[in-house]
Amino acid sequence: MTEQSFIQRREPVWIEFSKLVGGNRKELKKGAVSFVQKFRELTQDLNTAKAYGFDPAIIERLNILVNEGNQILYARRNWTLKIPLRFIWQTFPQKVRSQWRGILAVLLIFYGIQFFFTFLCVRFPDIAEELMPKNKLENFEEMYNSESEHFLKPRDVSGDANMFGFYIYNNISIAFRTFAGGILAGFGSLLLLYYNAFFMGIIEGHLFNAGHARNLLSFTIAHSAFEITAIIFSGYAGLLLGYRFFITGGLSRGASIKKAGQDAFPIIAGSTIMLVIAAAIEAFWSSKFHFPFMLRIGAGAGIWILLLFYFLFAGKENDASV
């Protein structure tokens, strides 16, 4: 290989690479795949030039380009507020909309089970004690009984800040167990979704019969918008991973799992944010019974409506990119 033939054959690549590293960030992002490919070729060209002992000017030129590419490829990216904001306003709602059929199916299953057991316990009051230990039902009665000494105050937990930490731990642990259950071919996620819907249905039906429905509704209506929705999302994400393990759609099993992860992980990350918000509402707002009942109901209904509009319209202008 002569130096002249080497330059004639490889110089077009060097010029293109030089334009990429000298362009703006938007152009570099568009040519990301080409950049990586050309960077690898350029590194090989530098090694070739050194091995053949070509003109030091050629080696220096290639060395400069490789250093510039290396700085871009391995540079430490500065964290900006735009990254989480973009995720919250675009990536998360877009990903939810792209998976709306599966999420809707899980939502209908969850609420169907919950409402079924609520109706069952309201229609047949004695059945609650057959389905759940009596002492647990009595504990919930005490929690939501306005005449109780410990009205809506969990034992061994005091102060709104402590409550906030407690709710974060409790909510996120439930959501991640539901998501992780997808490893068992999705059956673990289904089982945990069923259990939570079953549990909530029985408690709601029993408290309705006990005359505490007003306290229950005013306490749960606000934070449940974020909490229950996030648990449903977590269950769907787990089911998606389990489903894609067996139904690969013509892909290899590894590629199928990777594709499922690309869809599931933004949803579980967004669900985590929702659960933190739910914990904040539950700790700092839900237990404030000195506020008028209608104000609490109105605020809770408003949160449900805002959340619905968020998932329907947030980042909609960029949906094609998902």
N, C-alpha and C positions, 0 to 999 in steps of 0.2 A: 504494500500500500504506500503510495507516494503522498507527500504532504499536500500537493496541489489537488489530487483527486479526493483526498479526505475533506479538504475545505469545500470544494465544489459540491460534494455530495451532502455534507452536513450543515453548511452555513445557513440554508433556508430555515432549518429548525432553530438555530441559534437566534436568528433575527426574529422569528415568531415568539420565541421564549422571552427575548428582550422586550418585545412589545407588551407581553403579558405582565411581566414584573414591573414595567414602567407605567402601566395603565392605572386607572382608578379601581377602587375596591369592587365596584359593581361589575366592571368588565372582568376582573379576576374571578369573581364568584361565578359568572356565567361560563367562563372557560376553565373551571376547576379541574374537570377530568383531563382536559388537554394539558393543563399545567403540570399535573402529577406525572403524566406520561412523558412529557418533554423534559421534565426535571430528571427523570431516571435516565433518559437517553443522553442528556447533557453530562450527567455524572460519568456515564460510560465513555463518552467522547473525551472527557478530561483524562480518564485513566488510559485511554488509547493514545492520546497525544503524548502523555508522559512516557508510556512504554516504548513508543517509536522515536522518542527524542526530537519531536517537532520543534519548530521555532518557539522560543520562550514567549514571544508576543502572543502566539496562538494559545499557549498554555495559560498565560495570564488572563487573556480574554475569557477563556472558558472558566477559569477559577473564580473570576469576578461574578460571572453569571450563576455559577453553582452556589456561591456564598449568598447572593441575593435571593435565590430560590430557597436556600436553606433557612434564611431568616424569615421568609414568608411562611414556609411550610411548618416550621417548628417554633415560630414566635409565640410568646405567651399572650393570649388574647386578653385584653382589658375587659373586666366585667362592667357592664352598664345596666342601668335600670330598664333599658329598652328590651333586654332579653326576657326577663320574667313578665313584663307587661305584654310583650308580643305573644308569649305563651298563653297568658290569661285571656287576652282579647281576641287572638286569632287561632292559634294552634289547638287549644283545648276544645272550644266550641265547634271548630271545623271538624275535628276528629270525631266528636260525638255525633255530629250530623252525618258524617260519612258512614257511621255504623248504626244509623237510626233504626233499621229493621230489627237487628238483633237486640238492641237496647230496649226497643218497644216490647218485644216478646218477653224479655226478662221482667220488665216493669209490670206487664199484665199478669204474669205468673205470680210475682210477689204480692201485688195488691189483691189479686184474686184470692190467694190463700189467706191473706190478712182479713179481708172483708168476709170471707166464708166463716172463719172462726169467730169473728166479732158477731156476726149474725147468729151463729149457732149458740154462742153463750148468752146472747140477749134473749133468744127464743127459748132456750132451755137453761135457765140460770144455774141449776145444780150440776150441769156438765163441767163447769169450770174446775170444780174440785176433783173431778175424775181425771182431768187432763193435766192438772198442775198441783203441786203440793199446797195444802191449805195454809201453811205458815207463810209461804211466799205471797199468796194472794192477800193475806192479812197485812203483810208488810207494805204492799202497794196501797192498800186501803188507808193505812196510817199515813203514808207519804202524801196522799192526795186528799185527805180529810182536813178541811180547814179548821176543824176544832181540835186537831191533834197537836200535841206539844211540839212535835218534830215535823211540822208541816213542810214538806218539800225540802228537808235538810238531811242529806245523806249522813249516816253516822260516821264519826271520826273524821269528818271533813268540814272545815270552817273557813269562811272568807271567800269572796268571789275569785281571788287569784288562785287559791287552792282548788276551788271548783273547776276553774279553767284548765288547770293542769290535769286534774282527774278526768275531765271529759275528753281532753285530747287523747290521753292514754287509752281510755275505754273505747272511744269511737274509732280511732285509727287501728287499734288491735283487732276490732271486729272486722273492719274493712280489709285489712291485710290477711286475716285468716280466711275470709271469703275469697279473696283473690288467689291466695296460695292453694286453696282447695282445688283449683283448676288443674294442678299437677296430677291429681287422681282422675285423669280422663274427663275432668269437668264435673264429676259426681260430687266431689267435696264442696265445690262452689254451690251446686244445686242444693245439697243438703243443708248448708249453712244459711242460704237464702230462705229455704223452707222453714228452718228452725226459727229464724228471726221473725218471719211473717206470722208463723204459728204462735209464737210467744206474744207478739204485739196484739194479735187478734184476740187472744184469750184475755189479756190484761184489759184491753179496751172494753170488751164485752162485759167483763166482770165489774169494772169500775162504773160503767153505765148503769148496771143493775143496782150498784151500791149507792148511786146518787152523786157520784163524784165526776161525772162527765164534763161539767163546766170547768172545774179546776184542771182536769187533764187536758182539755182542748186549749185553754188559754196558756197553759204551760208549754205544750209541745208544738203548737201551730207554727211558731216562728223558726225555731232551730231545726225542726224536722224537714223543712224544705231542702236544706243543705245536707243534713245527716242521712236521711233515708235515700235521697237521690244518689248520694255518694256511695252508699252501700250497694245500691242496685248497679251502679257503674262498675264497682269493684267486682261484683259477682259476674257481670258480663265479661269483664276483662279476663277473669279466671276461666270462664267457660270458653272464651275464644281461643286461649292457649291450649286448653284440653282438646277442643274440637280440631284445631289445626294440626295437632299431633297425629291424628288418625286420618283426617280428610285433608290431603295435601294439595288437591286441585292440580295434579300433574307435576308439582314441584317435588324436589327431594324433601325428605322429612326435616332436614336442617334448614333448608330455605323456607319451608312452610312455617316452621317455628319462628324463624327470624322475621318473616312478614307479619305474623301474628303479633310478635313483640312490638314491631313498629306501630301497630294499631293500638295495642293494649297499654303500653307503658305511658303514652301521653294521657290516656284516660285515667290510669291509676294515679299518676302524678297530680292531675287536676282534681281527682277525688280527695287526695290528701289535703290540698288547699281548702276544698269545701268543708272537710271535717274540722279543720282548724277554725274556720269561720263559724261553723255550727257550734263548736265548743265555746267560742267567745259569746255568741248570742245566748246560749244556754246558761252560761255562768253570769253574765252581766245584765241580761234582760229578762229571760224567761221566768225567773223566780221573783221578779219585782211585782208582787201582787197588789201593791198600793196604787198602781196605775189602773185606770178604769178598764173594766172588762172589754168594752167595745173598742177601746183604743188598742188593746193587746191583740184582739181578733183582727182588727183592720190592719195593723202593722204586719201580722203574720200572713194574712191574705196578700198584702202588697209584696211581701218577700217572695211568695210562691209565683206571683204574676211576673215580677222582675226576673226571676230565675228562668221562667219559661221563655220570656222575650230574649234573654241573654243567649240561651241555647238555640233559639230560632234565628237570630239576626246578627249576633256578634261575629265580626270578621267575615261576613257573608260575601263581601266584595272580593275576597281572596280564596273562595272555595275551590276554584279550579286547580289550585296548587296542592291540594291535599291528595 
